[in-house]
Structure formats: C-alpha cells, structure tokens
Amino acid sequence: MTEPRNAARLPYVPYPKGIVTTKVGQADCTITSDKHVSIMAGGSSARVPGFEYRGRQYYSHIHLFLQPDGQWRPNKEDRSDVYVDGCTEIGRKTIKDAVVEGWNTFIRENADLLVSAQLADLSNNIVRMDEDIAKAKVSLEEFEAKRKDLLRQEEEILKKEDKKDAGRQQPDEG
C-alpha cells in the first residue's frame, strides 16, 4: 500500500491521461477526479486531430461526470460541458453520444485510472491547502505587525495626553 505523503508536500501530481477511441475519432482525456473527466480532440494542445463528422474535423472539449446510475454523461447539455466548435446541433449530439459511449467503454477497461485520479485530486487539494495555509500565516504576521503598530501609536497618544494632564494644575477641592 502506498504511504500518504508527509506535511512537506511535493509539487502537484499530474492527473492520469489517456486516449479514448470513439466512433468519430480519438480524443485525449484527462481524469481530474474519480467523478470527472475532460475529453478533448483537436486544437493546439491536443495530441489527436478533431472529431470527424460528415467529412470534417471539429475541435471538441467535453466534460463528463459520473452519474448516480454509474454511467458517465455531461451534467449539462450546454456549451460549458459539450463544446464542439462550429458544428450543427445534430453533429454536436452525434459527437457527444460517441464520446460518452467511447468513454464508458474506456473507463470500464481502465477503472484503475479512477483511483489514480482520486489520489491525484486529493494530493493536489492538499498542496493547494498547504499553499493557502502558508499565505494565511503571512497575512496573520502582517496583521499582527499592523496591530502592534496601531497599539504603539495609541500608547504614544495616551502618554502625551497623560503628560498634558499631569502638567495641568488640578483645582483644590477644599
């Protein structure tokens, strides 16, 4: 069994990647958790060409999420989860359906990648939390220094006022 890392965190862990084969072509996938995958074909950063629909290639970026029924699908059917550049709605749906089918097949055959993704996600969240804690410590030190300066200024003013009061003659009550 792999031991958890100690408090001295290592750099971010890369998320598992793979190539998914679909009816409309291959796609890069990056599994960012055990419940989310980003699938991309075409574009400048892709290792594979765009999906092919009616003889034309389309840059596509599709997010799939593990659903309660155990299948992977987009949470939304809008462009935020299913982006196919310049394609008709029918083409977009065809590409999306092919990607969903291809991904569900791929992940059934490579389920171990979900554990790797979950560990990478947890590790990266811990790294981000460590970074946030470090920033908070710096902020706390800055706030403490500012507070100390304000207390010093307050003390100076009170000392001046005390000297003024001491220098004034108090009337005799007598």
MIKE-999303 format. One record per residue (C-alpha): x, y, z; residue number from 0. Coordinates in Angstrom, 3 decimals, decimal comma, always signed. Layout:
// MIKE-999303
<r><x>X</x><y>Y</y><z>Z</z><nr>NUM</nr></r>
...
***
This chain:
// MIKE-999303
<r><x>+0,000</x><y>+0,000</y><z>+0,000</z><nr>0</nr></r>
<r><x>+1,231</x><y>+3,483</y><z>-0,824</z><nr>1</nr></r>
<r><x>+2,063</x><y>+5,619</y><z>+2,191</z><nr>2</nr></r>
<r><x>+0,482</x><y>+9,087</y><z>+2,431</z><nr>3</nr></r>
<r><x>+2,932</x><y>+11,931</y><z>+1,950</z><nr>4</nr></r>
<r><x>+4,003</x><y>+13,895</y><z>+4,982</z><nr>5</nr></r>
<r><x>+3,373</x><y>+17,579</y><z>+5,660</z><nr>6</nr></r>
<r><x>+6,312</x><y>+18,608</y><z>+3,459</z><nr>7</nr></r>
<r><x>+4,264</x><y>+18,484</y><z>+0,297</z><nr>8</nr></r>
<r><x>+5,639</x><y>+17,617</y><z>-3,085</z><nr>9</nr></r>
<r><x>+4,631</x><y>+19,554</y><z>-6,196</z><nr>10</nr></r>
<r><x>+1,317</x><y>+18,996</y><z>-7,882</z><nr>11</nr></r>
<r><x>+0,655</x><y>+15,461</y><z>-9,068</z><nr>12</nr></r>
<r><x>-0,243</x><y>+15,137</y><z>-12,752</z><nr>13</nr></r>
<r><x>-3,695</x><y>+13,777</y><z>-13,422</z><nr>14</nr></r>
<r><x>-3,949</x><y>+10,483</y><z>-15,317</z><nr>15</nr></r>
<r><x>-4,294</x><y>+10,847</y><z>-19,066</z><nr>16</nr></r>
<r><x>-5,254</x><y>+8,534</y><z>-21,862</z><nr>17</nr></r>
<r><x>-6,504</x><y>+8,249</y><z>-25,410</z><nr>18</nr></r>
<r><x>-10,174</x><y>+7,363</y><z>-25,836</z><nr>19</nr></r>
<r><x>-11,307</x><y>+5,754</y><z>-29,072</z><nr>20</nr></r>
<r><x>-14,786</x><y>+6,701</y><z>-30,271</z><nr>21</nr></r>
<r><x>-16,841</x><y>+6,213</y><z>-33,429</z><nr>22</nr></r>
<r><x>-15,877</x><y>+9,745</y><z>-34,523</z><nr>23</nr></r>
<r><x>-12,155</x><y>+9,517</y><z>-33,778</z><nr>24</nr></r>
<r><x>-9,734</x><y>+9,510</y><z>-30,893</z><nr>25</nr></r>
<r><x>-9,549</x><y>+12,003</y><z>-28,064</z><nr>26</nr></r>
<r><x>-7,202</x><y>+12,995</y><z>-25,266</z><nr>27</nr></r>
<r><x>-8,658</x><y>+12,505</y><z>-21,826</z><nr>28</nr></r>
<r><x>-7,531</x><y>+13,931</y><z>-18,503</z><nr>29</nr></r>
<r><x>-9,178</x><y>+12,345</y><z>-15,486</z><nr>30</nr></r>
<r><x>-9,279</x><y>+15,074</y><z>-12,828</z><nr>31</nr></r>
<r><x>-11,140</x><y>+13,095</y><z>-10,159</z><nr>32</nr></r>
<r><x>-12,964</x><y>+9,837</y><z>-9,710</z><nr>33</nr></r>
<r><x>-16,102</x><y>+11,669</y><z>-10,880</z><nr>34</nr></r>
<r><x>-14,892</x><y>+13,952</y><z>-13,720</z><nr>35</nr></r>
<r><x>-13,045</x><y>+13,638</y><z>-17,000</z><nr>36</nr></r>
<r><x>-12,089</x><y>+16,268</y><z>-19,560</z><nr>37</nr></r>
<r><x>-12,054</x><y>+14,930</y><z>-23,126</z><nr>38</nr></r>
<r><x>-10,550</x><y>+16,945</y><z>-25,969</z><nr>39</nr></r>
<r><x>-9,941</x><y>+16,383</y><z>-29,655</z><nr>40</nr></r>
<r><x>-8,273</x><y>+18,851</y><z>-31,984</z><nr>41</nr></r>
<r><x>-6,955</x><y>+22,237</y><z>-31,013</z><nr>42</nr></r>
<r><x>-3,386</x><y>+23,353</y><z>-30,418</z><nr>43</nr></r>
<r><x>-2,827</x><y>+21,366</y><z>-27,220</z><nr>44</nr></r>
<r><x>-4,389</x><y>+18,094</y><z>-28,355</z><nr>45</nr></r>
<r><x>-2,298</x><y>+15,088</y><z>-29,336</z><nr>46</nr></r>
<r><x>-5,041</x><y>+13,915</y><z>-31,700</z><nr>47</nr></r>
<r><x>-6,976</x><y>+15,608</y><z>-34,515</z><nr>48</nr></r>
<r><x>-10,535</x><y>+16,826</y><z>-34,052</z><nr>49</nr></r>
<r><x>-13,537</x><y>+14,514</y><z>-34,172</z><nr>50</nr></r>
<r><x>-14,779</x><y>+13,756</y><z>-37,642</z><nr>51</nr></r>
<r><x>-18,390</x><y>+14,392</y><z>-38,588</z><nr>52</nr></r>
<r><x>-19,568</x><y>+14,340</y><z>-42,210</z><nr>53</nr></r>
<r><x>-16,039</x><y>+14,506</y><z>-43,550</z><nr>54</nr></r>
<r><x>-14,950</x><y>+17,483</y><z>-41,474</z><nr>55</nr></r>
<r><x>-12,899</x><y>+17,631</y><z>-38,271</z><nr>56</nr></r>
<r><x>-14,190</x><y>+19,541</y><z>-35,251</z><nr>57</nr></r>
<r><x>-12,322</x><y>+20,791</y><z>-32,230</z><nr>58</nr></r>
<r><x>-14,215</x><y>+19,480</y><z>-29,226</z><nr>59</nr></r>
<r><x>-13,944</x><y>+19,736</y><z>-25,467</z><nr>60</nr></r>
<r><x>-16,376</x><y>+17,652</y><z>-23,485</z><nr>61</nr></r>
<r><x>-16,698</x><y>+17,245</y><z>-19,712</z><nr>62</nr></r>
<r><x>-18,231</x><y>+14,030</y><z>-18,441</z><nr>63</nr></r>
<r><x>-19,272</x><y>+13,319</y><z>-14,868</z><nr>64</nr></r>
<r><x>-20,034</x><y>+10,063</y><z>-13,096</z><nr>65</nr></r>
<r><x>-23,804</x><y>+9,937</y><z>-12,654</z><nr>66</nr></r>
<r><x>-25,745</x><y>+8,153</y><z>-9,882</z><nr>67</nr></r>
<r><x>-26,643</x><y>+5,331</y><z>-12,318</z><nr>68</nr></r>
<r><x>-22,924</x><y>+4,545</y><z>-12,771</z><nr>69</nr></r>
<r><x>-22,750</x><y>+5,965</y><z>-16,297</z><nr>70</nr></r>
<r><x>-20,700</x><y>+8,955</y><z>-17,389</z><nr>71</nr></r>
<r><x>-22,501</x><y>+11,867</y><z>-19,058</z><nr>72</nr></r>
<r><x>-22,340</x><y>+15,649</y><z>-19,186</z><nr>73</nr></r>
<r><x>-24,094</x><y>+17,347</y><z>-16,264</z><nr>74</nr></r>
<r><x>-25,432</x><y>+19,922</y><z>-18,699</z><nr>75</nr></r>
<r><x>-26,020</x><y>+19,735</y><z>-22,406</z><nr>76</nr></r>
<r><x>-24,876</x><y>+23,331</y><z>-22,952</z><nr>77</nr></r>
<r><x>-21,573</x><y>+24,555</y><z>-24,330</z><nr>78</nr></r>
<r><x>-19,935</x><y>+24,540</y><z>-20,906</z><nr>79</nr></r>
<r><x>-19,972</x><y>+20,718</y><z>-20,808</z><nr>80</nr></r>
<r><x>-20,231</x><y>+19,873</y><z>-24,522</z><nr>81</nr></r>
<r><x>-18,264</x><y>+22,227</y><z>-26,759</z><nr>82</nr></r>
<r><x>-17,944</x><y>+21,340</y><z>-30,448</z><nr>83</nr></r>
<r><x>-16,621</x><y>+24,272</y><z>-32,459</z><nr>84</nr></r>
<r><x>-18,715</x><y>+25,255</y><z>-35,475</z><nr>85</nr></r>
<r><x>-20,806</x><y>+22,093</y><z>-35,651</z><nr>86</nr></r>
<r><x>-24,568</x><y>+21,745</y><z>-36,109</z><nr>87</nr></r>
<r><x>-26,710</x><y>+20,662</y><z>-33,152</z><nr>88</nr></r>
<r><x>-27,205</x><y>+17,241</y><z>-34,746</z><nr>89</nr></r>
<r><x>-23,439</x><y>+16,910</y><z>-35,263</z><nr>90</nr></r>
<r><x>-22,787</x><y>+18,094</y><z>-31,711</z><nr>91</nr></r>
<r><x>-25,174</x><y>+15,460</y><z>-30,343</z><nr>92</nr></r>
<r><x>-23,636</x><y>+12,761</y><z>-32,562</z><nr>93</nr></r>
<r><x>-20,126</x><y>+13,620</y><z>-31,332</z><nr>94</nr></r>
<r><x>-21,281</x><y>+13,836</y><z>-27,702</z><nr>95</nr></r>
<r><x>-23,035</x><y>+10,452</y><z>-27,886</z><nr>96</nr></r>
<r><x>-19,955</x><y>+8,837</y><z>-29,478</z><nr>97</nr></r>
<r><x>-17,692</x><y>+10,325</y><z>-26,786</z><nr>98</nr></r>
<r><x>-19,995</x><y>+9,172</y><z>-23,964</z><nr>99</nr></r>
<r><x>-20,062</x><y>+5,644</y><z>-25,393</z><nr>100</nr></r>
<r><x>-16,301</x><y>+5,589</y><z>-26,011</z><nr>101</nr></r>
<r><x>-15,501</x><y>+6,929</y><z>-22,548</z><nr>102</nr></r>
<r><x>-17,802</x><y>+4,482</y><z>-20,739</z><nr>103</nr></r>
<r><x>-16,085</x><y>+1,616</y><z>-22,597</z><nr>104</nr></r>
<r><x>-12,603</x><y>+3,034</y><z>-21,937</z><nr>105</nr></r>
<r><x>-13,143</x><y>+3,514</y><z>-18,202</z><nr>106</nr></r>
<r><x>-14,690</x><y>+0,065</y><z>-17,723</z><nr>107</nr></r>
<r><x>-11,457</x><y>-1,341</y><z>-19,154</z><nr>108</nr></r>
<r><x>-9,219</x><y>+1,075</y><z>-17,205</z><nr>109</nr></r>
<r><x>-11,041</x><y>+1,516</y><z>-13,881</z><nr>110</nr></r>
<r><x>-7,724</x><y>+1,709</y><z>-12,003</z><nr>111</nr></r>
<r><x>-7,245</x><y>+5,169</y><z>-13,516</z><nr>112</nr></r>
<r><x>-10,117</x><y>+6,423</y><z>-11,339</z><nr>113</nr></r>
<r><x>-8,175</x><y>+5,522</y><z>-8,184</z><nr>114</nr></r>
<r><x>-5,096</x><y>+7,282</y><z>-9,584</z><nr>115</nr></r>
<r><x>-7,238</x><y>+10,325</y><z>-10,419</z><nr>116</nr></r>
<r><x>-8,803</x><y>+10,372</y><z>-6,966</z><nr>117</nr></r>
<r><x>-5,367</x><y>+10,213</y><z>-5,329</z><nr>118</nr></r>
<r><x>-4,005</x><y>+12,947</y><z>-7,611</z><nr>119</nr></r>
<r><x>-7,047</x><y>+15,116</y><z>-6,885</z><nr>120</nr></r>
<r><x>-6,726</x><y>+14,639</y><z>-3,122</z><nr>121</nr></r>
<r><x>-2,983</x><y>+15,255</y><z>-3,220</z><nr>122</nr></r>
<r><x>-3,378</x><y>+18,394</y><z>-5,310</z><nr>123</nr></r>
<r><x>-6,106</x><y>+19,684</y><z>-2,998</z><nr>124</nr></r>
<r><x>-3,739</x><y>+19,135</y><z>-0,054</z><nr>125</nr></r>
<r><x>-0,992</x><y>+21,054</y><z>-1,882</z><nr>126</nr></r>
<r><x>-3,454</x><y>+23,918</y><z>-2,539</z><nr>127</nr></r>
<r><x>-4,500</x><y>+23,853</y><z>+1,122</z><nr>128</nr></r>
<r><x>-0,839</x><y>+23,964</y><z>+2,210</z><nr>129</nr></r>
<r><x>-0,345</x><y>+26,983</y><z>-0,056</z><nr>130</nr></r>
<r><x>-3,449</x><y>+28,668</y><z>+1,409</z><nr>131</nr></r>
<r><x>-2,211</x><y>+27,986</y><z>+4,950</z><nr>132</nr></r>
<r><x>+1,198</x><y>+29,490</y><z>+4,116</z><nr>133</nr></r>
<r><x>-0,497</x><y>+32,594</y><z>+2,678</z><nr>134</nr></r>
<r><x>-2,732</x><y>+32,834</y><z>+5,733</z><nr>135</nr></r>
<r><x>+0,319</x><y>+32,655</y><z>+8,018</z><nr>136</nr></r>
<r><x>+1,956</x><y>+35,520</y><z>+6,109</z><nr>137</nr></r>
<r><x>-1,290</x><y>+37,503</y><z>+6,313</z><nr>138</nr></r>
<r><x>-1,570</x><y>+36,781</y><z>+10,034</z><nr>139</nr></r>
<r><x>+2,003</x><y>+38,008</y><z>+10,585</z><nr>140</nr></r>
<r><x>+1,209</x><y>+41,170</y><z>+8,599</z><nr>141</nr></r>
<r><x>-1,970</x><y>+41,758</y><z>+10,622</z><nr>142</nr></r>
<r><x>-0,095</x><y>+41,202</y><z>+13,882</z><nr>143</nr></r>
<r><x>+2,583</x><y>+43,700</y><z>+12,810</z><nr>144</nr></r>
<r><x>-0,073</x><y>+46,275</y><z>+11,840</z><nr>145</nr></r>
<r><x>-1,904</x><y>+45,708</y><z>+15,127</z><nr>146</nr></r>
<r><x>+1,349</x><y>+46,134</y><z>+17,055</z><nr>147</nr></r>
<r><x>+1,989</x><y>+49,417</y><z>+15,218</z><nr>148</nr></r>
<r><x>-1,544</x><y>+50,649</y><z>+15,986</z><nr>149</nr></r>
<r><x>-1,106</x><y>+49,768</y><z>+19,667</z><nr>150</nr></r>
<r><x>+2,227</x><y>+51,647</y><z>+19,675</z><nr>151</nr></r>
<r><x>+0,572</x><y>+54,719</y><z>+18,111</z><nr>152</nr></r>
<r><x>-2,257</x><y>+54,543</y><z>+20,637</z><nr>153</nr></r>
<r><x>+0,213</x><y>+54,283</y><z>+23,502</z><nr>154</nr></r>
<r><x>+2,157</x><y>+57,332</y><z>+22,252</z><nr>155</nr></r>
<r><x>-1,011</x><y>+59,413</y><z>+22,125</z><nr>156</nr></r>
<r><x>-2,107</x><y>+58,282</y><z>+25,587</z><nr>157</nr></r>
<r><x>+1,348</x><y>+59,107</y><z>+27,020</z><nr>158</nr></r>
<r><x>+1,166</x><y>+62,617</y><z>+25,512</z><nr>159</nr></r>
<r><x>-2,289</x><y>+63,077</y><z>+26,992</z><nr>160</nr></r>
<r><x>-1,086</x><y>+61,842</y><z>+30,389</z><nr>161</nr></r>
<r><x>+1,772</x><y>+64,380</y><z>+30,297</z><nr>162</nr></r>
<r><x>-0,672</x><y>+67,164</y><z>+29,445</z><nr>163</nr></r>
<r><x>-2,939</x><y>+66,096</y><z>+32,280</z><nr>164</nr></r>
<r><x>-0,003</x><y>+65,913</y><z>+34,718</z><nr>165</nr></r>
<r><x>+1,147</x><y>+69,393</y><z>+33,682</z><nr>166</nr></r>
<r><x>-2,249</x><y>+70,926</y><z>+34,336</z><nr>167</nr></r>
<r><x>-2,964</x><y>+72,165</y><z>+37,783</z><nr>168</nr></r>
<r><x>-5,807</x><y>+70,358</y><z>+39,344</z><nr>169</nr></r>
<r><x>-8,084</x><y>+72,662</y><z>+41,351</z><nr>170</nr></r>
<r><x>-8,091</x><y>+72,050</y><z>+45,094</z><nr>171</nr></r>
<r><x>-11,196</x><y>+70,570</y><z>+46,445</z><nr>172</nr></r>
<r><x>-11,261</x><y>+72,118</y><z>+49,691</z><nr>173</nr></r>
***
